[in-house]
């Protein structure tokens, strides 16, 4: 069964696309240079939108980047109003998205576990002798 998307989901995705283009093409603030918008969550009445972002510059650049995004919010809302026809243009709330970093950390942990497991398997398969107690020492026999 095909997944159906609500109007709110479609509006959120359109807002994400439009904001990404506006930031890339129109915002002149150098603090907002390397930002990627990962998702947008819109309230049911469209009055608020959480805009999740990440940056290639790492978490140390987030406070300055968030300040630049907040400063550009008025301009971005006005331009959204010109590009999207909805009854309410939402207030933009900028939220740093840590999921990319968490994903990289989890990937590193998985890689380490796989390497450890492979090394452990190599150690076990490297032993030609298997320790089996003699039949008279086996308590269950």
N, C-alpha and C positions, 0 to 999 in steps of 0.2 A: 504494500500500500504506500503510495507516495505521501511524503510528509507535506502537510499544508502549512503555510506561513501566514501569520496574522498580519493585518495591515500595519500594526505597530512594529513588527519585525521588518517589514519592507521599508517603512519610513525610517527606522533606525539605520538600516543599511544605506539608504539613500543619503541620509545625513552624514554618515561616515565617509562615503565616497566624495560628497561635495566638500566637506571640511578638509579632507586630504588634498583635494585639488586646490582649494583656496589657500591652504597653508603653503603648499608647494609653489603656487604661482603668484599669489597676491601679498602674503604677509612678508614684510621687509625686515622684521626683527631678526637679527642674527642669532639670538638665543634659541630660536625655533627652527634651526636648520635641519638637524638630523632626527626628525620625529616620525614615527609610524603610528597611525591610528589602528588599533587592533579590533576594537568593537565599540558599539554605542548601545546603551540601554535607555529607552525612552519611557517616561512615566505614562500611565494610561491616558491622562488628559493632555499629554504632549507639553506640559509646562516645564519639565526638567529633563535633561539628558546627561547621563554619565558618559563621558567620552574617555575611553581607556586608551592610553598611549604607551609607547616604549621608545627607547632611543638607543642608537648604536654607541653613544658616548658613555653608557653605563650609568649606574645609580648615582654617582657623584655629581652628575650634571642635572639631575632631576629638579632640584629646587629652583634653579635659575630658569630652566626650561618651562616649568609649571608657571612661574611668574610671567614669562613671556606669553604663554598661552592665555593666562587670565587677562593679561593686558590687551590681547587681541580679541577677546571674546565679544565685545560690542561690535567691532567691525565684522567678525565672522557671523554673528547673528543677523546683522543687517544684510549681508550678502546671501546668507541662507534664505532669508525672506524674499529676496529677488529671484532665487533659483528654484525654490520649492514652494508649492502651493498647498500649505496646510493652515488651518485656522489659528494655530498658536506656534510661534517659533520658540523652541525651548531655551531656557537658561542653560548655559553650558557649564558642567562641573567636570573638571579635569582630574583623572585618576591614573596614577602610574600603574601600569600592568606588569606585575612581577612574574607572570606565568612563563614568559620566555626564559627568564633566569632560572626559575624552578625546573623547567623542562630540561635545561642544559645541565643542572645539578643532578637531576634524576638520571639523565642519560649517562653522565660520568659515573654515577654509582652503579648503574647496570653494566657498563663496560668493565668496571673494576671487578664486579662480581663474576662476570663471564671469564675474565682473565684468571681470577683466582680459582674458579671451577675448572678451567682448562688445565691450570698448573697442578691442581689436586688430582685430576684425572690422569695426567701424565705421570705423576708420582705413583699412583696406584697401579697403572698398567705397566710401569717400569719394573715392578717386583715380579720376578718369575715364580717365586715361592709363595705359597699361600699357607698361612698358619692355621692348621687344623689340628686340634688336640687328638691324641691317640684314642682309640675306642674305649680303652679301660679308664681313661680320665674323664670321659664324657658322662656327666651325672644322669642324663636322661636315658642312657642305654642300659 
